[in-house]
Amino acid sequence: MLVVQTVILRTFMKIKAVVNNLEDAHEMLYTAISTALKESKPVYISISCNLAAIPHPTFSREPVLFLLSPKLSNQMGLEAAVEAAADFHGNMSV
């Protein structure tokens, strides 16, 4: 079990939240999820089994809104990259 958990944690090394107490759970979850959304990366969230059913006033049924800035796209750069890739593949000798 420890080997499997180590491999899983290594996969999600950049973004993970291990919640062991309820006092900082809200902040840890918010940070992990918002970072995952910003960086388009998976997130590993581990919540201790003894915490899952404990009610706490900081958790409400209202959804948490994530304020993320829209991703910007460089259309000219994209077109230039596609053209360069097409030229590269078109000029390759077989």
ZAGU-700523 format. One record per atom (N, C-alpha, C): atom name; residue in three letters; y negated, z negated, x negated; residue number from 1. Coordinates in nm, 3 decimals, always signed. Each point is the difference from the previous one (the first is absolute). Example, Ala and Ser with C-alpha at 12.3 -4.5 7.8 and 13.67 -1.06 7.14 Angstrom:
% ZAGU-700523
a; r; Y; Z; X; k
N; ALA; +0.569; -0.780; -1.319; 1 .
CA; ALA; -0.119; +0.000; +0.089; 1 .
C; ALA; -0.120; +0.000; -0.090; 1 .
N; SER; -0.105; +0.072; +0.035; 2 .
CA; SER; -0.119; -0.006; -0.082; 2 .
C; SER; -0.109; -0.073; +0.077; 2 .
This chain:
% ZAGU-700523
a; r; Y; Z; X; k
N; MET; +0.120; +0.000; -0.083; 1 .
CA; MET; -0.120; +0.000; +0.083; 1 .
C; MET; -0.125; +0.000; -0.086; 1 .
N; LEU; +0.001; -0.078; -0.109; 2 .
CA; LEU; -0.116; -0.007; -0.087; 2 .
C; LEU; -0.029; +0.134; -0.065; 2 .
N; VAL; +0.105; +0.074; -0.038; 3 .
CA; VAL; -0.019; +0.131; -0.062; 3 .
C; VAL; -0.065; +0.096; +0.098; 3 .
N; VAL; +0.049; +0.001; +0.124; 4 .
CA; VAL; -0.058; +0.088; +0.102; 4 .
C; VAL; -0.146; -0.036; +0.024; 4 .
N; GLN; -0.030; -0.129; +0.010; 5 .
CA; GLN; -0.138; -0.042; +0.024; 5 .
C; GLN; -0.088; +0.038; -0.118; 5 .
N; THR; +0.051; -0.011; -0.122; 6 .
CA; THR; -0.078; +0.037; -0.118; 6 .
C; THR; -0.031; +0.149; +0.001; 6 .
N; VAL; +0.097; +0.082; +0.035; 7 .
CA; VAL; -0.022; +0.145; +0.007; 7 .
C; VAL; -0.102; +0.033; +0.108; 7 .
N; ILE; +0.011; -0.065; +0.115; 8 .
CA; ILE; -0.095; +0.024; +0.108; 8 .
C; ILE; -0.141; -0.041; -0.043; 8 .
N; LEU; -0.013; -0.117; -0.061; 9 .
CA; LEU; -0.133; -0.046; -0.042; 9 .
C; LEU; -0.058; +0.092; -0.106; 9 .
N; ARG; +0.083; +0.054; -0.090; 10 .
CA; ARG; -0.050; +0.092; -0.101; 10 .
C; ARG; -0.054; +0.128; +0.066; 10 .
N; THR; +0.065; +0.044; +0.107; 11 .
CA; THR; -0.044; +0.119; +0.071; 11 .
C; THR; -0.140; -0.019; +0.057; 11 .
N; PHE; -0.029; -0.119; +0.049; 12 .
CA; PHE; -0.128; -0.029; +0.064; 12 .
C; PHE; -0.089; -0.086; -0.090; 12 .
N; MET; +0.010; +0.017; -0.130; 13 .
CA; MET; -0.069; -0.088; -0.093; 13 .
C; MET; -0.151; -0.002; +0.023; 13 .
N; LYS; -0.059; +0.114; +0.035; 14 .
CA; LYS; -0.145; +0.006; +0.015; 14 .
C; LYS; -0.049; -0.078; +0.122; 14 .
N; ILE; +0.067; +0.014; +0.113; 15 .
CA; ILE; -0.049; -0.059; +0.124; 15 .
C; ILE; +0.110; -0.083; +0.062; 15 .
N; LYS; -0.017; -0.131; -0.003; 16 .
CA; LYS; +0.098; -0.087; +0.064; 16 .
C; LYS; -0.069; -0.127; +0.049; 16 .
N; ALA; +0.058; -0.059; +0.102; 17 .
CA; ALA; -0.048; -0.128; +0.052; 17 .
C; ALA; +0.121; -0.087; +0.026; 17 .
N; VAL; +0.004; -0.113; -0.065; 18 .
CA; VAL; +0.107; -0.097; +0.021; 18 .
C; VAL; -0.064; -0.122; +0.064; 18 .
N; VAL; +0.024; -0.017; +0.129; 19 .
CA; VAL; -0.064; -0.106; +0.077; 19 .
C; VAL; +0.091; -0.122; +0.003; 19 .
N; ASN; -0.048; -0.109; -0.060; 20 .
CA; ASN; +0.077; -0.124; -0.003; 20 .
C; ASN; -0.064; -0.111; +0.082; 20 .
N; ASN; -0.128; +0.015; +0.036; 21 .
CA; ASN; -0.064; -0.099; +0.088; 21 .
C; ASN; -0.095; +0.073; +0.093; 21 .
N; LEU; -0.026; -0.061; +0.114; 22 .
CA; LEU; -0.080; +0.067; +0.103; 22 .
C; LEU; -0.149; +0.001; -0.028; 22 .
N; GLU; -0.047; -0.088; -0.086; 23 .
CA; GLU; -0.145; -0.011; -0.022; 23 .
C; GLU; -0.060; +0.128; -0.059; 23 .
N; ASP; +0.073; +0.067; -0.088; 24 .
CA; ASP; -0.054; +0.121; -0.061; 24 .
C; ASP; +0.072; +0.127; +0.046; 24 .
N; ALA; +0.086; -0.012; +0.100; 25 .
CA; ALA; +0.080; +0.114; +0.046; 25 .
C; ALA; -0.087; +0.113; +0.053; 25 .
N; HIS; -0.098; -0.033; +0.083; 26 .
CA; HIS; -0.084; +0.103; +0.061; 26 .
C; HIS; -0.070; +0.084; -0.107; 26 .
N; GLU; -0.059; -0.066; -0.098; 27 .
CA; GLU; -0.071; +0.071; -0.107; 27 .
C; GLU; +0.096; +0.084; -0.085; 27 .
N; MET; +0.116; -0.056; -0.032; 28 .
CA; MET; +0.097; +0.073; -0.082; 28 .
C; MET; +0.051; +0.125; +0.072; 28 .
N; LEU; +0.029; -0.013; +0.128; 29 .
CA; LEU; +0.048; +0.115; +0.077; 29 .
C; LEU; -0.109; +0.106; +0.013; 29 .
N; TYR; -0.121; -0.044; +0.031; 30 .
CA; TYR; -0.112; +0.094; +0.013; 30 .
C; TYR; -0.022; +0.075; -0.131; 30 .
N; THR; -0.001; -0.072; -0.111; 31 .
CA; THR; -0.023; +0.062; -0.131; 31 .
C; THR; +0.111; +0.100; -0.033; 31 .
N; ALA; +0.124; -0.039; +0.021; 32 .
CA; ALA; +0.112; +0.089; -0.032; 32 .
C; ALA; -0.003; +0.127; +0.084; 32 .
N; ILE; -0.020; -0.015; +0.130; 33 .
CA; ILE; +0.001; +0.116; +0.089; 33 .
C; ILE; -0.120; +0.090; -0.025; 33 .
N; SER; -0.118; -0.057; -0.016; 34 .
CA; SER; -0.118; +0.085; -0.022; 34 .
C; SER; +0.009; +0.071; -0.135; 34 .
N; THR; +0.052; -0.066; -0.103; 35 .
CA; THR; +0.018; +0.065; -0.130; 35 .
C; THR; +0.101; +0.113; +0.011; 35 .
N; ALA; +0.109; -0.022; +0.072; 36 .
CA; ALA; +0.100; +0.105; +0.019; 36 .
C; ALA; -0.060; +0.120; +0.072; 36 .
N; LEU; -0.083; -0.025; +0.100; 37 .
CA; LEU; -0.063; +0.110; +0.072; 37 .
C; LEU; -0.099; +0.076; -0.087; 37 .
N; LYS; -0.080; -0.073; -0.077; 38 .
CA; LYS; -0.099; +0.064; -0.087; 38 .
C; LYS; +0.066; +0.084; -0.108; 38 .
N; GLU; +0.108; -0.050; -0.058; 39 .
CA; GLU; +0.064; +0.067; -0.113; 39 .
C; GLU; +0.117; +0.089; +0.041; 39 .
N; SER; +0.030; +0.006; +0.130; 40 .
CA; SER; +0.114; +0.077; +0.052; 40 .
C; SER; +0.129; -0.035; -0.074; 40 .
N; LYS; +0.024; -0.129; -0.014; 41 .
CA; LYS; +0.118; -0.050; -0.070; 41 .
C; LYS; +0.079; -0.091; +0.094; 41 .
N; PRO; +0.130; -0.015; -0.024; 42 .
CA; PRO; +0.078; -0.094; +0.082; 42 .
C; PRO; -0.037; -0.144; -0.036; 42 .
N; VAL; +0.027; -0.089; +0.091; 43 .
CA; VAL; -0.028; -0.142; -0.023; 43 .
C; VAL; +0.126; -0.081; +0.028; 43 .
N; TYR; +0.023; -0.101; -0.081; 44 .
CA; TYR; +0.112; -0.092; +0.020; 44 .
C; TYR; -0.057; -0.131; +0.052; 44 .
N; ILE; +0.044; -0.041; +0.119; 45 .
CA; ILE; -0.046; -0.125; +0.059; 45 .
C; ILE; +0.122; -0.089; +0.023; 45 .
N; SER; -0.005; -0.118; -0.058; 46 .
CA; SER; +0.108; -0.097; +0.016; 46 .
C; SER; -0.059; -0.125; +0.065; 46 .
N; ILE; +0.060; -0.040; +0.112; 47 .
CA; ILE; -0.045; -0.121; +0.069; 47 .
C; ILE; +0.117; -0.098; +0.003; 47 .
N; SER; -0.024; -0.119; -0.049; 48 .
CA; SER; +0.106; -0.102; -0.004; 48 .
C; SER; +0.056; -0.021; +0.140; 48 .
N; CYS; +0.131; -0.012; +0.009; 49 .
CA; CYS; +0.065; -0.009; +0.131; 49 .
C; CYS; -0.043; -0.124; +0.078; 49 .
N; ASN; -0.042; -0.105; -0.067; 50 .
CA; ASN; -0.041; -0.120; +0.073; 50 .
C; ASN; -0.142; +0.011; +0.056; 50 .
N; LEU; -0.072; +0.107; -0.033; 51 .
CA; LEU; -0.137; +0.017; +0.049; 51 .
C; LEU; -0.009; +0.091; +0.122; 51 .
N; ALA; +0.097; +0.085; +0.019; 52 .
CA; ALA; -0.011; +0.105; +0.100; 52 .
C; ALA; -0.024; -0.051; +0.142; 52 .
N; ALA; +0.056; -0.112; +0.038; 53 .
CA; ALA; -0.012; -0.049; +0.137; 53 .
C; ALA; -0.103; -0.110; +0.018; 53 .
N; ILE; -0.069; -0.040; -0.107; 54 .
CA; ILE; -0.097; -0.109; +0.010; 54 .
C; ILE; -0.133; +0.054; +0.053; 54 .
N; PRO; -0.049; -0.051; +0.113; 55 .
CA; PRO; -0.131; +0.045; +0.049; 55 .
C; PRO; -0.112; -0.054; -0.089; 55 .
N; HIS; -0.103; +0.080; -0.014; 56 .
CA; HIS; -0.114; -0.041; -0.083; 56 .
C; HIS; -0.127; +0.057; +0.062; 56 .
N; PRO; -0.109; -0.076; +0.004; 57 .
CA; PRO; -0.122; +0.045; +0.069; 57 .
C; PRO; -0.066; +0.123; -0.064; 57 .
N; THR; +0.027; +0.029; -0.126; 58 .
CA; THR; -0.065; +0.117; -0.061; 58 .
C; THR; +0.060; +0.131; +0.045; 58 .
N; PHE; +0.119; -0.005; +0.058; 59 .
CA; PHE; +0.062; +0.122; +0.051; 59 .
C; PHE; -0.031; +0.013; +0.149; 59 .
N; SER; -0.055; +0.111; +0.037; 60 .
CA; SER; -0.029; +0.024; +0.141; 60 .
C; SER; +0.071; +0.127; +0.042; 60 .
N; ARG; -0.003; +0.026; +0.127; 61 .
CA; ARG; +0.063; +0.123; +0.050; 61 .
C; ARG; -0.093; +0.121; -0.014; 61 .
N; GLU; -0.123; -0.022; -0.038; 62 .
CA; GLU; -0.094; +0.110; -0.020; 62 .
C; GLU; +0.037; +0.076; -0.127; 62 .
N; PRO; -0.006; +0.133; +0.004; 63 .
CA; PRO; +0.032; +0.077; -0.120; 63 .
C; PRO; -0.108; -0.017; -0.107; 63 .
N; VAL; +0.043; +0.009; -0.124; 64 .
CA; VAL; -0.093; -0.007; -0.112; 64 .
C; VAL; -0.051; +0.142; -0.026; 64 .
N; LEU; -0.130; +0.017; +0.001; 65 .
CA; LEU; -0.057; +0.132; -0.025; 65 .
C; LEU; -0.016; +0.021; -0.149; 65 .
N; PHE; +0.044; +0.113; -0.047; 66 .
CA; PHE; -0.015; +0.034; -0.141; 66 .
C; PHE; -0.119; +0.092; -0.013; 66 .
N; LEU; -0.095; -0.040; -0.080; 67 .
CA; LEU; -0.119; +0.081; -0.022; 67 .
C; LEU; +0.019; +0.079; -0.128; 67 .
N; LEU; +0.054; +0.118; +0.014; 68 .
CA; LEU; +0.025; +0.086; -0.115; 68 .
C; LEU; -0.093; +0.119; +0.006; 68 .
N; SER; -0.056; +0.034; -0.113; 69 .
CA; SER; -0.085; +0.118; -0.003; 69 .
C; SER; +0.088; +0.124; +0.008; 69 .
N; PRO; -0.050; +0.106; +0.064; 70 .
CA; PRO; +0.081; +0.121; +0.012; 70 .
C; PRO; +0.026; +0.063; -0.137; 70 .
N; LYS; +0.116; +0.060; -0.013; 71 .
CA; LYS; +0.032; +0.067; -0.126; 71 .
C; LYS; -0.079; +0.130; -0.008; 71 .
N; LEU; -0.058; +0.022; -0.116; 72 .
CA; LEU; -0.078; +0.121; -0.020; 72 .
C; LEU; +0.088; +0.107; -0.062; 72 .
N; SER; -0.025; +0.123; +0.039; 73 .
CA; SER; +0.075; +0.113; -0.053; 73 .
C; SER; -0.096; +0.096; -0.068; 73 .
N; ASN; +0.042; +0.055; -0.110; 74 .
CA; ASN; -0.081; +0.098; -0.072; 74 .
C; ASN; +0.061; +0.137; +0.029; 74 .
N; GLN; -0.051; +0.067; +0.102; 75 .
CA; GLN; +0.056; +0.127; +0.044; 75 .
C; GLN; -0.007; +0.106; -0.109; 75 .
N; MET; -0.113; +0.008; -0.072; 76 .
CA; MET; -0.013; +0.100; -0.106; 76 .
C; MET; +0.100; -0.027; -0.112; 76 .
N; GLY; +0.017; -0.126; -0.036; 77 .
CA; GLY; +0.096; -0.036; -0.104; 77 .
C; GLY; +0.142; +0.033; +0.042; 77 .
N; LEU; +0.032; -0.026; +0.127; 78 .
CA; LEU; +0.132; +0.031; +0.051; 78 .
C; LEU; +0.026; +0.150; -0.005; 78 .
N; GLU; -0.096; +0.078; +0.045; 79 .
CA; GLU; +0.016; +0.146; -0.002; 79 .
C; GLU; +0.015; +0.053; -0.142; 79 .
N; ALA; -0.078; -0.056; -0.094; 80 .
CA; ALA; +0.010; +0.043; -0.140; 80 .
C; ALA; +0.137; -0.036; -0.057; 80 .
N; ALA; +0.053; -0.117; +0.034; 81 .
CA; ALA; +0.131; -0.041; -0.049; 81 .
C; ALA; +0.110; +0.088; +0.056; 81 .
N; VAL; -0.009; +0.033; +0.129; 82 .
CA; VAL; +0.100; +0.088; +0.062; 82 .
C; VAL; -0.005; +0.138; -0.064; 82 .
N; GLU; -0.121; +0.051; -0.023; 83 .
CA; GLU; -0.015; +0.131; -0.063; 83 .
C; GLU; +0.055; +0.000; -0.142; 83 .
N; ALA; -0.029; -0.105; -0.076; 84 .
CA; ALA; +0.050; -0.010; -0.138; 84 .
C; ALA; +0.153; -0.009; -0.001; 84 .
N; ALA; +0.057; -0.076; +0.093; 85 .
CA; ALA; +0.146; -0.011; +0.007; 85 .
C; ALA; +0.062; +0.134; +0.037; 85 .
N; ALA; -0.062; +0.071; +0.095; 86 .
CA; ALA; +0.051; +0.131; +0.040; 86 .
C; ALA; -0.008; +0.098; -0.117; 86 .
N; ASP; -0.112; -0.002; -0.073; 87 .
CA; ASP; -0.014; +0.087; -0.118; 87 .
C; ASP; +0.104; -0.034; -0.105; 87 .
N; PHE; +0.021; -0.128; -0.022; 88 .
CA; PHE; +0.097; -0.044; -0.101; 88 .
C; PHE; +0.140; +0.049; +0.036; 88 .
N; HIS; +0.038; -0.020; +0.126; 89 .
CA; HIS; +0.134; +0.041; +0.042; 89 .
C; HIS; +0.012; +0.151; +0.010; 89 .
N; GLY; -0.109; +0.068; +0.030; 90 .
CA; GLY; +0.002; +0.146; +0.008; 90 .
C; GLY; +0.009; +0.065; -0.137; 90 .
N; ASN; -0.052; -0.068; -0.103; 91 .
CA; ASN; -0.001; +0.056; -0.136; 91 .
C; ASN; +0.121; -0.044; -0.082; 91 .
N; MET; +0.089; -0.076; +0.058; 92 .
CA; MET; +0.118; -0.045; -0.075; 92 .
C; MET; +0.097; +0.116; -0.014; 92 .
N; SER; +0.052; +0.019; -0.121; 93 .
CA; SER; +0.099; +0.106; -0.020; 93 .
C; SER; +0.139; -0.056; +0.029; 93 .
N; VAL; +0.083; +0.083; +0.059; 94 .
CA; VAL; +0.134; -0.044; +0.039; 94 .
C; VAL; +0.100; +0.039; -0.104; 94 .
